[in-house]
Amino acid sequence: MFGWLRTWIRWNITGDDAPPPFVEPLPQDDWLQTGRVIRNAAVAVVALILLGGAGWFALSHHHYNWAVIVVAGDWHAEDGSATKAFDNARRDVSAELRDAGFNDAYMMQFSARPDLDDVIHPMPSTSDGIAQELALLTGETPEGCLLYFSTHGAPQGMLLGNSLFSPDALANIVDATCGKRPTIVIVSACYSGVFVPALEGDNRMVMTAARPDRSSFGCTQDARYPYFDTCVVQHLPAAHDFPTLADRVKACVRKREQDTGMSPPSEPQVSIGRDVADRLPTW
């Protein structure tokens, strides 16, 4: 500690020819150096956290340029009065799909009462309009297809405005536009299981709200959504993939029907092709 003092005496008193003494840093200099090291380390740690967080966000938030069609096929409740249930489902399912990573630029919404929505401005729900828009969207993006319908149904098909849309008619549109692409078709309607045989395929996933011979529930005047759509909106954010969503929606619908005493159970249907599971979006 006192080496610098001996050097000073030798240089100034004895006249030794010695280089200028090395002065040991004062204690406060040590503290400044230590603080500098700590500060640099803290900056490095914060940078790693921020970079790691950005990397995690990028890896965990996928983006999909799929052609997406979301349709509200009717605006009547089961008793014939007006209801917003189908349009609420159309709007909010679309929002959840956007949040899951589907590109809004390739998403089109349809409504049986488009004049009532002056925010989104959906197109009229017609089979020709859906076919034309899906053809345009698949011409703009080479990725998969997703079609979602919320409406009333019958053993012969589902309602689009004032027309009945048959399983074969929908299958023809999907075949012509989506072809061999990975494709998801979801039909929320009574008797919607009738669509499964016409739509299923190796590159397809099909979900329906009911068996071919069963009604689904929740299409009342004051309902926010039908039961099936309620469960889709509720579980889509945390499901992270469509097979998991299908399982959770089936369990959710079963519980809602039991809690409200609805019978016989609708028994939602799911078909997943052998070649499509690994090509389905995750979020």
N, C-alpha and C positions, 0 to 999 in steps of 0.2 A: 504493500500500500504506500510505503514511503520511499520507494525507489526513485521517484521523480525528484525528491528532496536531495538525495545523495548526488544525483546527476547535476543538479543546480549548483551545489557547493563546489563540486569538482570543476565545473566550468567557470564560475564567477569568482571563486576565492583562490583556488590553487592555480588557475590559469591554464588548466588542461585544455588542449585543443579537442573539443568534443562537439558533436553535432547538437543542434538544439534539442532540448529534452522533450521526450514524449510525455505529454500531460494526460494522465488517466482521466476518463470522463467522469464528471461529477455525478453524484447519485441521481439528480434530476434528469440527466441525459440518458441514463439507463431506463428510467421510467418512460421517457419520451420514445425511446427505441422500442420498449415493450408495448406501449400503446399503439405504435405504428404497426407492429406485427399483428397485434390483436385485431386492429381495424381492418387490415388487409385480409386476415383470415375470415372475418365476419363478412366482408364483401364477397369473398369467394364462395362462402356457404350460401349466402342469399342468391348469388348468381346460379349456383347449382340447383337450388330449390326452384327458382323461376324457370330455368331451362327444363328441369325435370317435369315441372307442372305443365309447361307448354307441350312437352313431348307426350305426356300422359293424355292431355286433352286431345292432341292430334290423333293419337292411336285409338282413343276410346270414342271419338265422335266421327263416325264414318259419314260419307256423303254419297248419295246414290242418284244417278241420273236416269231413274226408271220412268217410264211412261205411266202416269197415275191418273185414274178416272175415279171420282167419288160422286155417287148419285143418290139424291133423294127422289124416289120415284112417285111419291104421292103426298098429299097434304091433308088427307082426311083421317080422322080417328076411326076406331072400329065401329062407332055408332053413327058415322057419317058426318059428324061435326068437324070443324076445322081443328087442326093440331099442328104444332111446330116441331113435333118429336123427330120426324124424319129429316127435316132441314137442320135442326140442332145437331143431329148425328152427323150429317154431311159436313157441316161447318167444323165441328170439333174433332171428328176423326181426321179431317184434312190437317188441322192444326197439329194434332199429335204426330201425324206422319212427317210433317215438316220438322218438328222437334226431334224426331228419330233420325233425321238425316236425308229425307227425300227432297230433291230439288224442286222448289216451287215453280221453277220455269217450265217444268215438264208435267205439271199437275193441272187438271181441269175439273171443275165442279159443275154439276148439273142439278137442276131443281124443277119440280112440277109447278112451282110458283116463283120463277126467277124475278118477277117484278117486285116481290116483297123484300128482296135483299139488295139494297143499294150500296152495300159495302164491298161485297165480293163480286157481284154481278155474274152469277152462275148462268150457264146456258140452259135452254129448255130440255127437259128430260124426254128425249125421243131416241128410238133405236138408231135412226139414221144419223142423228147428231152425234151420238156416242161413237158410232162406227167411223164417221168422218174425222172426228177429233182424235180418236185413237190411232187412226192411220197417219194423221199429221204428226202426232207425238212420236210414234215409232219411227217415222221418217227422219226425225230430228235427233234421236238418241238411239244408240245400238244396244242399250242395256235392257233390263227386264221390264215386265208389265205388272201392274197392280190395279185391280178393279174392285171397288167396294160399292155395294148397293144396300140402301135401307129403304124399305117400302112394304106394301102389303103383298101377300102371295096367295096362290091357289095351286091345286094339284097340277095345273097346266103350265104354271110359270109365275112371273111376278108382274106387278103393275108398274107401267111407265106412263104417267099421265093418265090418259083414257084408254090406253092400249095394253094388252097382255103380251109380255115379252117371254117367249118360250125358251127352254133350255137349248134347243137346237139352234135358234136364232142367235143366242149369245155365243154358243160354241163356234158358229160360223164366223162371227166377228173376231173372236179371239184367235181362231186358226189363221184367218186372213191377215191379221195385223201383227200378232205376237209370235206366231210360228213356233220355232223351237227355243225361243228365249225362255229363261226362268220366269214363270208367271204365277201370280197369286190372285185368286178370285174369291171374294168374300161376299156372301149374300145373306143379308139380315131380313128375313121375311118368313111368314107362315109357309109351311110345306116346302121350304127352300132346299131340302134334301133332294128334290127332283132334279136339281142342277148337277149333282155330283157325277152321275154316269156319263152325261154329255161332255163334261169339262175335264174330268180326271185324265191324267197322262203322266209319263215319266218326268216331264219337265214342269209339272204343275202341282201347286198346292191349292186345295179347295176347302173353304170353311163355310158352313151354312148354319143358320140359327135353329134349324129344326130338322127332324126326320122328314122323309117324303110324305108321311101320312099324319104329321102332327102340326099343330099350331105353335107359334111362338107368342110371347106375351109382352104387354106394356105399351100397346099402341092406343092409349087413351088420350082424351082431349087435353088433359093437364099434365101429361107425362113429359119430362124433359127429354128422355130418349126411350125407345123400346128396351126391354131387359137386355137383349144381346148387345146392343150398341152401348148401353151403360157399362157393361162389363168390358167391352173393348176399350172404351175411353179410360176406364179406371185402371186397367192392367197393362195397356200398351207401353207406357213410359218405363216401367220397371221389368218388363218381360225380357227385353234385350234380344229376342228372336221370335219368329213367328210360330214355330212348334211349341215353344213355351207359352206364348200368348194363347194358342189354341187350348192347351191344357187348363190354363188359369181361367179362361172365359167359360169353358164347359163347367168347371167347378163353381164359378161365380153364378152362372145362370141357374144351375141346379139349386144352389142355396137360396137365391132370390125367389124361385118358384116355390120352394118349400116354406120359406118365411111368409109368403103371401097366399099360400094355399092354392096355387094354380096347379091344375091337373087336367089331363095327363101330362107328364113332363115332356118338354119339347125335344130334349136329347139332341143338341147340336152335333153336326157331323163334320169330320175332318178326313181329308184324303191327301197324302203326301207322296208324290211320285218318287221312284227309286233314284232318279238322277238329279233331283232338285234340292235335296236337303243341304248340300254343301254350297249351293249357289244362292241361298236365300240371304237377304240382308240381316245384319246384326247392328245393334246400337247400344 
